[in-house]
Amino acid sequence: MPGSEADFAYLRAVVLAESANVLDPARDYLFESRLQGMLHSTGLKTVHRLVAALREQEASALRRPVAEAMTVNETSFFRDGAAFELLERELLPGLIQRRESVCRLRLWSAACSSGQETYSLAMLVREHFPRLSGWEVEIVGTDISREMVRRARAGRYQKTELRRGLPALYRAKYMRQHGDEWEVAPEIRKMCRFHERNLCDGALPLEKYDGVLLRNVMLYFPAHVRTRLLLDVHRMLPADGFLLLGASEQPGLPEHFQAELKANACWYRPLA
């Protein structure tokens, strides 16, 4: 039996509760395709039977996988070149100069999907700031999806994924071919750590970062979730840290973040 409007409405509510992801009813058709693997592995076979199982047990372990399956995992190496140019020319040089006394740099790639943004950051640091070779550099990538975190940790990508944004120089220096896949080089992988983390459950650990990349994810969240998340990020950043959002995103908290424009890119300075 195919999914009904009531079934899809229930699934949208599950996704919202588990991940704060607001799904447009016009995209209900995606449930059928994205949940196929789960329907097959659980033996439930149809969306209707899945919803029946979820209704029967509200605390079902299936709720989280449903939300993960509907998460948008669009990413690529060096996505939005203007942002990485800003990091290379402005943000990182300033941070490095201010961290000379501690020789430590810590960055967070939030909603990192399968890890390309996180590894892009590590490659950028390795390529343009060799003086950091003796520093403690840690780049943390997090995502709500267990499968995406598994892929990020594996650090293996198809050639089509490399073609989406990874310069040939970086591929030659920082990727190793294994059959049909390419693996991130050990010196890049050791700079990165990956964890499962739900940005919207109100339980983010109060860690400290010098810079946060929170790009192209808040547009899926309702306003109150965006506000709570940004306040958490504000507490994580020092006064001289930075926040990078997607090109079409703004924090909307002028008392907490000040926009700084540089050429064709924008970043946000945390205010005390």
N, C-alpha and C positions, 0 to 999 in steps of 0.2 A: 504494500500500500504506500503510495507516494506521500510526501509530507504535505500537510494542510497549512493554511494560513495560521491557524492556532499553533501548530507545531513550530513553525518558523518564528512566530512571536515569542514562544517560550524559549527557543534557542537563543534568540537575540537577548532576552533577559538574562540567560545564563552567562553569555559572553560579557554583557555589561557588568554583572555582579562579580565575575571572576577576574576581569582584566580592564574594566572601565572603558572598553572599546565600544563606541556607539556605531552600530551597523545600520545602514540605510535599508529599509524593507525592499527597495528596488533591487537589492543585491542578494535577496534570499536564495536565488538559484545557486549561489556559491556553496551553500551548505551541502548540497547534493554531491558536488565534486570533491570538496575539501575534506569531507567526512568519510569518503569511501574506504580509506584504509582502516579507520576505526570501526566502521560498520562490519567490515570483513573480519577483522581480528577478534571482535567481540561476539560475532555470530548473530548480531542483531539484524543485519541485512538491510534494514530500511530506516529512514529518518523517523518515521512514525513510531517504530518499535523502540528506537533510541530515546525519543521523548517520553514514551510510556515508562521506560526504565528509569529515566531521570525523575519523573514525577513521583514514581513509587518510592524512591529513596532520595530525598532532597540533598543529603550529604554525600551523594554518590561520588566515587573516585573518578567517574567519567566526566564530571563537570570541567575540571581543569584541562583535560585533553581537548574538549570541545572548544574552549576558549583559545587554546594554543593553535588549533587547526585553522581558526579564523583570523589569526593575527597576520597583518600585512608584513611580509618579510622582504620587501624591496630594498636592495642595497647594492653597492658596487665599490670597487677600489677607487679611492680618491674622488668620491662623489661630491659634486659641486666644487670645481677647481678653485673658485674664488675663496672659499673657506680655507682650503689648504695653503693657498698662497698667503692668506692673512696669517695663518699659523706660522709659516716659514719666515715671513719677513717682519712681522710685528709682535705677535703674542709670545711665541717661544723665545726669541732673543731677549725680550724684556724680562720674562720669567727667569730664564737662565742666569742673567746678570744679577737678579735679586736673590737667587738661591745659591750663590757662590759659597756662602758661609756654611751651608748644610749639605751641599752636593747631593740634593735629593729632589726628584721631580715625580709627581703623581698625577695622572690624568684618568678621567672616566669617560668611556664611550658607552652611553646609556642606550638601551634598545639596539644593541649591536647586530642583531640578526645572526648571520653566519660568520661574522667576524671580520669582514673586509675593512670596515672603517677602523677597527682597532689595530689591525696589522698595517694599515696605511699610515697611521700615526707613528707606529714603531719604525717603519721604513723611513719616514720623513725625518725622525730624530736621528736615526743611524746615518742617513745619507748627508744631512746638512749640519749636524752638530756633533762631529767626532770627538770634541772635547768632553762629551758626556760619557765617554767609555769607562771612566772610573767612577761615575756617579751611580747612585741607586735610582734607576728609572723603572717605574711601574705603570703600566697602562692596563686598566681594568675594563673588560668588556662584560656587559650584562644583558640578559634578555629573558623574557618570560617563558620562552619556548625551550623545553628540555632538548628537543631535537636540534634546534638552532645552536644551542650552547655546545652540544656534542660535536656538531660540525665545526664550530669555531675552534674548539680545542684540538680537533684533528688537523686543522690547518691545511686541508686538501681541497683543491678546486679544479673544476673542468676548464679547458682552454677557453671556452666561451665566456666564462666568468672572468678570466684574466683579461680578455679583450675589452671588457667593460671598465675602462678607466686605468688599468695598470700600465704605466709606461714601459717600453721595451727594456730600458736600462734597468729598471727595478726588477723586472722579470728575470733578466740575466743574472743580477747580483743576489737577489733575495728569494728566488724560487728554485726548487729542485724537481725535475721531472721524474715521475714514477708511473710508467705506462701511460694511460690516458689521463692521468691526473698530475697536478703540480702541487708540491708541498712547500709551505713556508719554511725558509731556512732556519736552523736552530738558533742562530744569534738573534733573530727577530722574535721567534716564539718565546724565548726565555724572558723577553721584556713584557710579555702579555699574560694576563690571567683572565679566566672566564668563569662566570657564575650565573646561576639562575636567579633572577630577581624580578619581582612584580613591582613596577613603579607606582602602582596605584592602590596598594593594600594598606597604606599608612604605617608600614612597619619597616621602612628603609633604615639600615644601620647608619648611625651618625658618624660616617667616615669623613676624612678630610682630603680634599683634592685641590690641586693648583689650578686645574681647568676641567670643565665639564662640557662634553658634546652631547646635547640632548636634541637631536635633529630629526625632523620629519616624523614625529610620533605624537606630539601633543594635539595635533589637529584631529585625532581620533577620540580625544577625551572630552568629557563634559567640563564646563567652566570650573566647578568647585574642585574637581580632581586636578585640573591644571594648576589652580592656585595652591593647593596643598603640596603638590609635587615641587613647584617652584620655590615655595618657602623652605622645603627640605633642602633643595639644592643651595639656596642662599646660606643656610646654616653650615653647609659643607665647604663653602668657598672662603678663602681669606680675602681681605680687602683688596689685595692686588691680584686676585685670581680672575678668571674669565669664564663666561658662559657663551657657548655657541648654539644657536637654534637653527632650524631650517630657514631657507630664504623667505618663506611666506609666513613665518611664525614670529610672534612677539610675546614677551612675558606679560605685558599689561599690568605690571606692578611698579610704577614709577618711584615709589618710596623705597623699593628694594633693589632695583636694577636700573642702571643708566645706559642708554644706547650710545655706542661709539661707532661712528662711521669711518671706514677706511676704504677709499676708492670705491669699488663695487661690492664691498662686503660690510657686514655689520656684526658687532659682538656686544656683549653686555657686561658692564662692570658692576659687581655687587656693592651696594651702599651699606654703610654701617647702620 
